[in-house]
Amino acid sequence: MKIQTLCALALSGMLAGCGSGSNGTTSGPDEPPKPSAQKSKTVTQGFEVHIFNRMAEQDTQNPEYIRDTPYQVAEEVAYQDIIFGLDTQTMPVTTASWLDIPHSFSLIKKAYALSPVPPQTEENIVSIDITSATDFSQAYPSGSNLNGLFSVTYADALNKYYSYKNETKTFFTVEEYVQYGRANGGLNAGFTRNLVLNSGPDYPVNMTFYIEIELDNGKIFSLETQEVALKRIDM
């Protein structure tokens, strides 16, 4: 009698165990593991710089510096009529633990795949330095730091790049822009910035500018613009 009772109890336990896998609370042996939440990030691969003609002014009280057609080499131009477009090259990636991939026997710990571009990159810009091998003026001979001669007129990386003085928008120089970033948690590296000269040369000159950008991960990128023929602006 005792043996029959024990067998009945064992059979009921087996049936209860089989039922628990079908009510959604416990995965059965043939069900794939549920993947955990994936993490997306965008990393900086490099930078590009191109020169554009500036679109005709729309509002002199609130100037906008919009890229128009690409600047043609050796075309003489006033300093205020060109835009230096500084664009970040990025790689969006999604990371997932190899344990989340069903039937995977790879020894690689992470798998990478393209993902939608998030609003910011992983890296911040530590410094931007602009120079030229040609004299810009008596005050700025070849090799001088030209950060004070360039203003940031657009940045889509959520960093502030202008202030208002007497109700007039005043753009930061590159020097001020970098200082602002250092004092406010860093300048995000991506994705687009417009730089313009805020002063002209003392004399007509053909110039090539060099831009060096350092990121907070230690990487340094060196860029060279195409040659631009700047007019002398008579005051």
VEXRO-322640 format. One record per residue (C-alpha): residue in three letters; x negated, y negated, z negated; residue number from 0. Coordinates in pm, 1 decimal. Layout:
% residues N
+------+----------+----------+----------+-----+
: code :        x :        y :        z : pos :
+------+----------+----------+----------+-----+
:  Ala :        X :        Y :        Z : NUM :
...
+------+----------+----------+----------+-----+
END
This chain:
% residues 235
+------+----------+----------+----------+-----+
: code :        x :        y :        z : pos :
+------+----------+----------+----------+-----+
:  Met :      0.0 :      0.0 :      0.0 :   0 :
:  Lys :   -281.7 :   -234.6 :    -91.8 :   1 :
:  Ile :   -454.2 :   -158.9 :    238.7 :   2 :
:  Gln :   -140.1 :   -247.9 :    437.4 :   3 :
:  Thr :   -110.9 :   -580.1 :    249.2 :   4 :
:  Leu :   -472.2 :   -672.4 :    320.0 :   5 :
:  Cys :   -430.3 :   -595.4 :    691.1 :   6 :
:  Ala :   -119.8 :   -813.7 :    708.8 :   7 :
:  Leu :   -301.5 :  -1103.9 :    544.7 :   8 :
:  Ala :   -597.5 :  -1069.5 :    783.5 :   9 :
:  Leu :   -369.7 :  -1063.8 :   1088.8 :  10 :
:  Ser :   -183.9 :  -1377.2 :    977.1 :  11 :
:  Gly :   -516.3 :  -1558.8 :    922.9 :  12 :
:  Met :   -630.7 :  -1471.0 :   1274.6 :  13 :
:  Leu :   -306.0 :  -1601.2 :   1425.2 :  14 :
:  Ala :   -332.2 :  -1928.3 :   1229.6 :  15 :
:  Gly :   -687.7 :  -1977.2 :   1352.4 :  16 :
:  Cys :   -587.7 :  -1928.3 :   1713.9 :  17 :
:  Gly :   -305.4 :  -2178.2 :   1685.1 :  18 :
:  Ser :   -523.7 :  -2457.6 :   1547.1 :  19 :
:  Gly :   -706.8 :  -2497.6 :   1877.4 :  20 :
:  Ser :   -389.0 :  -2568.7 :   2074.6 :  21 :
:  Asn :   -247.5 :  -2854.9 :   1867.2 :  22 :
:  Gly :   -516.8 :  -3108.6 :   1966.8 :  23 :
:  Thr :   -692.3 :  -3122.5 :   1630.4 :  24 :
:  Thr :   -970.8 :  -2876.4 :   1711.4 :  25 :
:  Ser :  -1144.9 :  -2818.2 :   2046.0 :  26 :
:  Gly :  -1129.9 :  -2468.7 :   2186.8 :  27 :
:  Pro :  -1442.3 :  -2284.1 :   2307.1 :  28 :
:  Asp :  -1372.8 :  -2364.2 :   2675.4 :  29 :
:  Glu :  -1302.6 :  -2738.9 :   2630.0 :  30 :
:  Pro :  -1584.7 :  -2982.3 :   2730.2 :  31 :
:  Pro :  -1721.3 :  -3206.6 :   2452.7 :  32 :
:  Lys :  -1572.4 :  -3551.5 :   2436.0 :  33 :
:  Pro :  -1829.0 :  -3818.1 :   2545.5 :  34 :
:  Ser :  -1912.7 :  -4089.8 :   2298.8 :  35 :
:  Ala :  -1889.3 :  -4459.6 :   2388.0 :  36 :
:  Gln :  -2150.8 :  -4562.6 :   2644.1 :  37 :
:  Lys :  -2359.6 :  -4873.5 :   2605.6 :  38 :
:  Ser :  -2421.3 :  -5116.3 :   2891.5 :  39 :
:  Lys :  -2705.1 :  -5366.1 :   2922.7 :  40 :
:  Thr :  -2867.8 :  -5578.2 :   3191.1 :  41 :
:  Val :  -3244.9 :  -5604.1 :   3210.3 :  42 :
:  Thr :  -3454.5 :  -5863.0 :   3394.0 :  43 :
:  Gln :  -3655.5 :  -5730.1 :   3687.1 :  44 :
:  Gly :  -3797.7 :  -6059.5 :   3815.7 :  45 :
:  Phe :  -3719.1 :  -6404.9 :   3952.0 :  46 :
:  Glu :  -3685.7 :  -6572.4 :   4291.8 :  47 :
:  Val :  -3715.9 :  -6940.6 :   4381.7 :  48 :
:  His :  -3581.0 :  -7101.0 :   4700.6 :  49 :
:  Ile :  -3537.9 :  -7463.4 :   4805.1 :  50 :
:  Phe :  -3204.7 :  -7596.0 :   4929.2 :  51 :
:  Asn :  -3082.5 :  -7923.0 :   5068.9 :  52 :
:  Arg :  -2851.5 :  -8092.7 :   4823.3 :  53 :
:  Met :  -2484.3 :  -8122.0 :   4915.2 :  54 :
:  Ala :  -2363.4 :  -8478.7 :   4969.5 :  55 :
:  Glu :  -2278.1 :  -8658.1 :   4646.2 :  56 :
:  Gln :  -1915.4 :  -8643.4 :   4538.4 :  57 :
:  Asp :  -1916.6 :  -8843.4 :   4215.3 :  58 :
:  Thr :  -2198.1 :  -9084.7 :   4130.9 :  59 :
:  Gln :  -2073.1 :  -9121.3 :   3771.8 :  60 :
:  Asn :  -2084.3 :  -8747.4 :   3710.0 :  61 :
:  Pro :  -2339.2 :  -8613.6 :   3956.8 :  62 :
:  Glu :  -2324.3 :  -8256.2 :   4074.5 :  63 :
:  Tyr :  -2624.1 :  -8086.7 :   4232.2 :  64 :
:  Ile :  -2481.1 :  -7820.0 :   4459.8 :  65 :
:  Arg :  -2689.2 :  -7603.7 :   4691.2 :  66 :
:  Asp :  -2624.2 :  -7664.6 :   5058.6 :  67 :
:  Thr :  -2827.1 :  -7526.3 :   5349.5 :  68 :
:  Pro :  -3176.5 :  -7383.4 :   5298.0 :  69 :
:  Tyr :  -3450.8 :  -7644.6 :   5323.0 :  70 :
:  Gln :  -3655.1 :  -7620.6 :   5642.7 :  71 :
:  Val :  -4031.5 :  -7614.9 :   5598.9 :  72 :
:  Ala :  -4208.8 :  -7942.6 :   5688.4 :  73 :
:  Glu :  -3880.6 :  -8136.9 :   5705.7 :  74 :
:  Glu :  -3949.8 :  -8469.4 :   5533.0 :  75 :
:  Val :  -3707.9 :  -8520.7 :   5245.3 :  76 :
:  Ala :  -3645.7 :  -8751.4 :   4949.9 :  77 :
:  Tyr :  -3716.3 :  -8593.9 :   4612.1 :  78 :
:  Gln :  -3355.8 :  -8632.8 :   4493.4 :  79 :
:  Asp :  -3213.0 :  -8455.7 :   4799.8 :  80 :
:  Ile :  -3342.9 :  -8104.1 :   4735.1 :  81 :
:  Ile :  -3263.8 :  -7834.2 :   4481.8 :  82 :
:  Phe :  -3498.7 :  -7564.1 :   4354.8 :  83 :
:  Gly :  -3279.4 :  -7257.8 :   4309.3 :  84 :
:  Leu :  -3419.6 :  -7029.3 :   4040.4 :  85 :
:  Asp :  -3242.9 :  -6691.3 :   4040.3 :  86 :
:  Thr :  -3293.5 :  -6393.1 :   3813.4 :  87 :
:  Gln :  -3323.1 :  -6043.2 :   3957.8 :  88 :
:  Thr :  -3146.7 :  -5803.3 :   3720.9 :  89 :
:  Met :  -3072.3 :  -5433.0 :   3686.0 :  90 :
:  Pro :  -2744.9 :  -5337.5 :   3513.2 :  91 :
:  Val :  -2765.6 :  -4996.6 :   3342.3 :  92 :
:  Thr :  -2546.5 :  -4773.1 :   3130.0 :  93 :
:  Thr :  -2706.8 :  -4545.3 :   2872.8 :  94 :
:  Ala :  -2560.0 :  -4222.6 :   2734.8 :  95 :
:  Ser :  -2703.1 :  -3953.1 :   2511.1 :  96 :
:  Trp :  -2782.8 :  -3627.9 :   2692.2 :  97 :
:  Leu :  -2567.6 :  -3445.3 :   2433.8 :  98 :
:  Asp :  -2261.3 :  -3622.9 :   2579.8 :  99 :
:  Ile :  -2311.4 :  -3469.1 :   2924.3 : 100 :
:  Pro :  -2133.4 :  -3128.7 :   2955.1 : 101 :
:  His :  -2347.8 :  -2828.8 :   3056.2 : 102 :
:  Ser :  -2662.8 :  -3041.6 :   3073.2 : 103 :
:  Phe :  -2989.8 :  -2865.6 :   2997.5 : 104 :
:  Ser :  -3215.6 :  -3159.8 :   3082.3 : 105 :
:  Leu :  -3487.7 :  -3252.4 :   2834.3 : 106 :
:  Ile :  -3450.8 :  -3623.6 :   2922.8 : 107 :
:  Lys :  -3293.6 :  -3798.2 :   2624.1 : 108 :
:  Lys :  -3104.7 :  -4069.0 :   2818.7 : 109 :
:  Ala :  -2930.0 :  -4090.4 :   3154.5 : 110 :
:  Tyr :  -2898.8 :  -4425.8 :   3340.6 : 111 :
:  Ala :  -2633.2 :  -4535.8 :   3587.5 : 112 :
:  Leu :  -2517.1 :  -4864.0 :   3736.4 : 113 :
:  Ser :  -2252.4 :  -5051.6 :   3538.5 : 114 :
:  Pro :  -2061.6 :  -5379.7 :   3567.6 : 115 :
:  Val :  -2287.7 :  -5678.1 :   3506.4 : 116 :
:  Pro :  -2246.6 :  -5814.3 :   3152.0 : 117 :
:  Pro :  -2255.3 :  -6192.4 :   3101.8 : 118 :
:  Gln :  -2613.3 :  -6204.2 :   2973.6 : 119 :
:  Thr :  -2943.4 :  -6019.0 :   3001.0 : 120 :
:  Glu :  -3132.1 :  -5842.1 :   2726.4 : 121 :
:  Glu :  -3427.2 :  -6084.3 :   2746.6 : 122 :
:  Asn :  -3473.6 :  -6450.5 :   2662.2 : 123 :
:  Ile :  -3709.1 :  -6697.1 :   2829.5 : 124 :
:  Val :  -3992.2 :  -6808.9 :   2603.0 : 125 :
:  Ser :  -4153.0 :  -7062.2 :   2835.8 : 126 :
:  Ile :  -4133.3 :  -7217.5 :   3182.8 : 127 :
:  Asp :  -4438.1 :  -7394.6 :   3322.8 : 128 :
:  Ile :  -4439.8 :  -7580.7 :   3655.6 : 129 :
:  Thr :  -4763.9 :  -7694.8 :   3820.4 : 130 :
:  Ser :  -4906.2 :  -7776.8 :   4163.6 : 131 :
:  Ala :  -5249.4 :  -7765.8 :   4323.0 : 132 :
:  Thr :  -5174.1 :  -8102.1 :   4487.7 : 133 :
:  Asp :  -5169.6 :  -8444.6 :   4322.3 : 134 :
:  Phe :  -4812.4 :  -8557.7 :   4262.3 : 135 :
:  Ser :  -4912.7 :  -8906.1 :   4149.7 : 136 :
:  Gln :  -5188.9 :  -9082.1 :   3959.9 : 137 :
:  Ala :  -5018.6 :  -8983.0 :   3637.2 : 138 :
:  Tyr :  -4985.5 :  -8620.3 :   3749.2 : 139 :
:  Pro :  -5300.6 :  -8500.1 :   3928.1 : 140 :
:  Ser :  -5333.0 :  -8142.0 :   4054.3 : 141 :
:  Gly :  -5299.1 :  -7883.1 :   3780.8 : 142 :
:  Ser :  -5086.9 :  -8104.4 :   3555.3 : 143 :
:  Asn :  -4784.6 :  -7963.9 :   3379.0 : 144 :
:  Leu :  -4482.7 :  -8097.5 :   3570.4 : 145 :
:  Asn :  -4204.8 :  -7984.0 :   3335.4 : 146 :
:  Gly :  -4113.2 :  -8344.8 :   3260.6 : 147 :
:  Leu :  -4060.6 :  -8419.2 :   3632.1 : 148 :
:  Phe :  -3796.7 :  -8146.4 :   3677.5 : 149 :
:  Ser :  -3444.4 :  -8152.0 :   3536.1 : 150 :
:  Val :  -3210.4 :  -7856.7 :   3488.3 : 151 :
:  Thr :  -2883.5 :  -7947.3 :   3662.7 : 152 :
:  Tyr :  -2712.2 :  -7609.6 :   3637.4 : 153 :
:  Ala :  -2747.0 :  -7292.2 :   3430.7 : 154 :
:  Asp :  -2494.0 :  -7009.4 :   3414.8 : 155 :
:  Ala :  -2657.6 :  -6834.2 :   3118.4 : 156 :
:  Leu :  -2439.5 :  -7007.1 :   2856.1 : 157 :
:  Asn :  -2724.4 :  -7228.5 :   2737.9 : 158 :
:  Lys :  -2672.9 :  -7604.8 :   2710.7 : 159 :
:  Tyr :  -2869.1 :  -7804.9 :   2968.8 : 160 :
:  Tyr :  -2734.9 :  -8161.2 :   2936.2 : 161 :
:  Ser :  -2612.5 :  -8421.5 :   2688.3 : 162 :
:  Tyr :  -2409.7 :  -8741.1 :   2714.6 : 163 :
:  Lys :  -2562.6 :  -9083.4 :   2668.3 : 164 :
:  Asn :  -2324.6 :  -9379.2 :   2688.7 : 165 :
:  Glu :  -2063.7 :  -9143.0 :   2838.2 : 166 :
:  Thr :  -2303.9 :  -9048.3 :   3119.3 : 167 :
:  Lys :  -2415.5 :  -8689.3 :   3168.8 : 168 :
:  Thr :  -2791.8 :  -8670.1 :   3121.6 : 169 :
:  Phe :  -2965.0 :  -8349.0 :   3224.8 : 170 :
:  Phe :  -3245.3 :  -8198.0 :   3016.7 : 171 :
:  Thr :  -3588.8 :  -8193.7 :   3169.1 : 172 :
:  Val :  -3740.6 :  -7846.5 :   3187.5 : 173 :
:  Glu :  -3954.4 :  -7947.0 :   2889.3 : 174 :
:  Glu :  -3645.5 :  -8046.1 :   2687.1 : 175 :
:  Tyr :  -3458.7 :  -7738.2 :   2804.1 : 176 :
:  Val :  -3730.6 :  -7504.5 :   2676.8 : 177 :
:  Gln :  -3749.6 :  -7693.3 :   2346.2 : 178 :
:  Tyr :  -3372.3 :  -7665.5 :   2310.0 : 179 :
:  Gly :  -3394.9 :  -7289.9 :   2363.8 : 180 :
:  Arg :  -3664.5 :  -7247.4 :   2101.3 : 181 :
:  Ala :  -3454.8 :  -7435.8 :   1847.8 : 182 :
:  Asn :  -3128.7 :  -7255.2 :   1928.0 : 183 :
:  Gly :  -3198.2 :  -6885.3 :   1947.3 : 184 :
:  Gly :  -3357.8 :  -6860.6 :   2290.4 : 185 :
:  Leu :  -3277.6 :  -6916.9 :   2658.2 : 186 :
:  Asn :  -3109.4 :  -6617.5 :   2813.8 : 187 :
:  Ala :  -3297.0 :  -6502.5 :   3122.5 : 188 :
:  Gly :  -3013.1 :  -6470.8 :   3374.2 : 189 :
:  Phe :  -2879.2 :  -6540.2 :   3621.3 : 190 :
:  Thr :  -2894.4 :  -6874.8 :   3809.7 : 191 :
:  Arg :  -3047.6 :  -7216.7 :   3746.3 : 192 :
:  Asn :  -3085.1 :  -7527.9 :   3958.1 : 193 :
:  Leu :  -3386.9 :  -7754.2 :   3910.6 : 194 :
:  Val :  -3431.2 :  -8097.0 :   4069.3 : 195 :
:  Leu :  -3710.0 :  -8351.9 :   4070.5 : 196 :
:  Asn :  -3617.9 :  -8657.4 :   3865.5 : 197 :
:  Ser :  -3907.9 :  -8869.1 :   3999.9 : 198 :
:  Gly :  -4074.4 :  -8914.9 :   4337.0 : 199 :
:  Pro :  -4444.4 :  -8911.8 :   4433.4 : 200 :
:  Asp :  -4657.5 :  -9225.5 :   4469.7 : 201 :
:  Tyr :  -4716.7 :  -9145.5 :   4837.0 : 202 :
:  Pro :  -4588.3 :  -8904.0 :   5103.9 : 203 :
:  Val :  -4718.4 :  -8560.4 :   5022.6 : 204 :
:  Asn :  -4671.9 :  -8195.2 :   5115.9 : 205 :
:  Met :  -4650.9 :  -7988.9 :   4798.4 : 206 :
:  Thr :  -4618.4 :  -7631.4 :   4687.2 : 207 :
:  Phe :  -4508.1 :  -7575.1 :   4328.1 : 208 :
:  Tyr :  -4597.6 :  -7286.3 :   4100.1 : 209 :
:  Ile :  -4355.6 :  -7166.6 :   3832.9 : 210 :
:  Glu :  -4459.4 :  -6932.7 :   3553.3 : 211 :
:  Ile :  -4190.1 :  -6776.3 :   3335.5 : 212 :
:  Glu :  -4257.4 :  -6580.5 :   3017.0 : 213 :
:  Leu :  -3996.2 :  -6356.3 :   2852.3 : 214 :
:  Asp :  -3968.0 :  -6256.3 :   2488.6 : 215 :
:  Asn :  -4065.9 :  -5898.5 :   2577.4 : 216 :
:  Gly :  -4410.9 :  -6023.6 :   2681.9 : 217 :
:  Lys :  -4357.2 :  -6006.2 :   3058.9 : 218 :
:  Ile :  -4482.0 :  -6300.3 :   3267.1 : 219 :
:  Phe :  -4360.6 :  -6376.8 :   3620.2 : 220 :
:  Ser :  -4542.5 :  -6610.7 :   3859.4 : 221 :
:  Leu :  -4351.4 :  -6774.3 :   4144.8 : 222 :
:  Glu :  -4457.7 :  -6995.0 :   4435.7 : 223 :
:  Thr :  -4222.0 :  -7224.5 :   4624.2 : 224 :
:  Gln :  -4238.2 :  -7292.1 :   4993.7 : 225 :
:  Glu :  -4410.5 :  -7613.5 :   5093.9 : 226 :
:  Val :  -4194.8 :  -7924.2 :   5077.2 : 227 :
:  Ala :  -4270.2 :  -8257.4 :   5250.7 : 228 :
:  Leu :  -4178.1 :  -8533.8 :   5004.8 : 229 :
:  Lys :  -4121.9 :  -8893.0 :   5112.9 : 230 :
:  Arg :  -4252.0 :  -9186.6 :   4916.6 : 231 :
:  Ile :  -3961.5 :  -9383.0 :   4776.5 : 232 :
:  Asp :  -4012.0 :  -9759.6 :   4792.4 : 233 :
:  Met :  -3884.8 :  -9927.3 :   4476.4 : 234 :
+------+----------+----------+----------+-----+
END
